[in-house]
Amino acid sequence: AEPVLDAHGQSRRAAAHRLDALGDELATRIPGIGLGVRRLHDIGRSGWWTLIAFTVIGLIPLIYWACQPGERSENRFGPDVEQGR
């Protein structure tokens, strides 16, 4: 028996696989963005800086900033959560 195809010539199994892959992508991408924003806040930068990743060349400063130690005092985003450890 031939598989049932939709209007785009895709089988139902292929469509289900695409939805599953999209769910996996969102399940990892959204928390990853949140972690990146928190890391930028640790060094006193705005979370909006994550948008420069879309320029590809913007990945260079993001990687550099990710390697920097966090501020050891309170900044505009709140207190140092590592203080006292």
C-alpha positions as semicolon CSV with decimal commas, in nm:
position;residue;x (nm);y (nm);z (nm)
1;A;0,000;0,000;0,000
2;E;0,126;0,344;-0,088
3;P;0,157;0,602;0,191
4;V;-0,106;0,874;0,214
5;L;0,045;1,202;0,095
6;D;-0,063;1,553;0,182
7;A;-0,093;1,846;-0,062
8;H;0,288;1,894;-0,057
9;G;0,367;1,530;-0,130
10;Q;0,476;1,454;0,227
11;S;0,365;1,152;0,423
12;R;0,201;1,183;0,763
13;R;0,507;1,025;0,922
14;A;0,731;1,296;0,772
15;A;0,499;1,567;0,898
16;A;0,497;1,417;1,247
17;H;0,876;1,399;1,240
18;R;0,898;1,769;1,145
19;L;0,668;1,863;1,433
20;D;0,873;1,652;1,672
21;A;1,196;1,816;1,553
22;L;1,038;2,162;1,595
23;G;0,936;2,074;1,950
24;D;1,289;1,959;2,030
25;E;1,433;2,278;1,880
26;L;1,206;2,502;2,087
27;A;1,264;2,297;2,402
28;T;1,638;2,365;2,380
29;R;1,653;2,706;2,209
30;I;1,426;2,900;2,446
31;P;1,608;2,799;2,769
32;G;1,941;2,857;2,591
33;I;1,843;3,214;2,511
34;G;1,739;3,262;2,874
35;L;2,076;3,134;2,995
36;G;2,256;3,366;2,755
37;V;2,058;3,665;2,883
38;R;2,136;3,572;3,244
39;R;2,505;3,543;3,161
40;L;2,504;3,885;2,996
41;H;2,334;4,025;3,307
42;D;2,615;3,872;3,517
43;I;2,867;4,093;3,339
44;G;2,644;4,402;3,347
45;R;2,520;4,396;2,988
46;S;2,166;4,406;2,859
47;G;2,007;4,084;2,739
48;W;1,926;4,255;2,410
49;W;2,290;4,194;2,313
50;T;2,189;3,834;2,233
51;L;2,036;3,966;1,910
52;I;2,382;4,033;1,765
53;A;2,419;3,656;1,728
54;F;2,199;3,685;1,418
55;T;2,477;3,880;1,243
56;V;2,712;3,579;1,281
57;I;3,011;3,814;1,333
58;G;2,832;3,909;1,655
59;L;2,913;3,564;1,792
60;I;3,272;3,680;1,853
61;P;3,188;3,936;2,125
62;L;2,925;3,703;2,273
63;I;3,181;3,425;2,313
64;Y;3,432;3,674;2,457
65;W;3,177;3,807;2,708
66;A;3,073;3,453;2,804
67;C;3,434;3,386;2,908
68;Q;3,454;3,696;3,128
69;P;3,410;3,666;3,506
70;G;3,085;3,807;3,643
71;E;3,070;4,130;3,839
72;R;3,141;4,072;4,208
73;S;2,905;4,344;4,322
74;E;2,545;4,442;4,265
75;N;2,473;4,578;3,919
76;R;2,158;4,723;3,760
77;F;2,020;4,370;3,714
78;G;2,043;4,276;4,083
79;P;2,283;4,141;4,343
80;D;2,568;3,898;4,280
81;V;2,411;3,556;4,337
82;E;2,755;3,396;4,377
83;Q;2,851;3,629;4,663
84;G;2,917;3,448;4,988
85;R;3,018;3,116;4,835
